[in-house]
């Protein structure tokens, strides 16, 4: 079973965050790798905590996916 597509707000947050991180990475190439590591750790912590809604997890996951390209 696949997750439903993220809503427009979730997509916008992911795009803006990825653009910000990539811009910061132009000044400090190590920034992107450190951000991705922190983002991944936070994703797993959030996933294991039932407090966070699926839209929040989607935004975090999509941001990480954008940073892989």
C-alpha positions in Angstrom: 0.0 0.0 0.0 1.4 3.4 -1.0 1.0 6.6 0.9 -1.4 9.2 -0.5 0.2 12.0 -2.4 1.2 15.0 -0.2 -1.0 18.0 -0.2 0.2 21.3 -1.7 1.3 22.8 1.7 3.4 19.7 2.4 5.0 19.9 -1.1 5.7 23.7 -0.7 7.3 23.2 2.7 9.6 20.5 1.3 10.6 22.5 -1.8 11.3 25.6 0.3 13.4 23.7 2.8 15.4 21.9 0.1 16.1 25.2 -1.7 17.3 26.8 1.5 19.6 23.8 2.3 21.0 23.7 -1.2 21.7 27.5 -1.1 23.4 27.1 2.3 25.4 24.2 0.8 26.8 26.5 -1.9 28.6 28.4 0.9 29.5 25.4 3.0 29.5 22.0 1.1 29.5 20.0 4.3 26.2 21.7 5.3 24.0 19.5 3.1 25.5 16.2 4.3 25.1 17.3 7.9 21.6 18.5 7.3 20.6 15.2 5.6 22.0 13.2 8.5 20.1 15.3 11.0 16.9 15.1 8.9 17.1 11.4 8.7 17.6 11.0 12.4 14.7 13.3 13.1 12.5 11.4 10.7 13.0 8.2 12.5 12.4 9.8 15.9 9.2 11.4 14.6 8.1 8.2 12.9 8.4 6.3 16.2 6.4 8.9 18.0 2.7 8.7 17.2 2.2 12.4 17.9 3.3 13.5 14.5 0.7 13.4 11.7 1.5 11.7 8.4 1.7 15.0 6.5 4.6 16.1 8.7 6.5 12.9 8.1 5.8 13.3 4.4 7.3 16.8 4.4 10.5 15.6 6.1 10.8 12.6 3.8 10.2 14.6 0.6 12.8 17.3 1.7 15.3 14.5 2.1 14.4 13.1 -1.3 14.9 16.5 -2.9 18.4 16.8 -1.4 19.4 13.5 -2.9 19.2 14.9 -6.4 
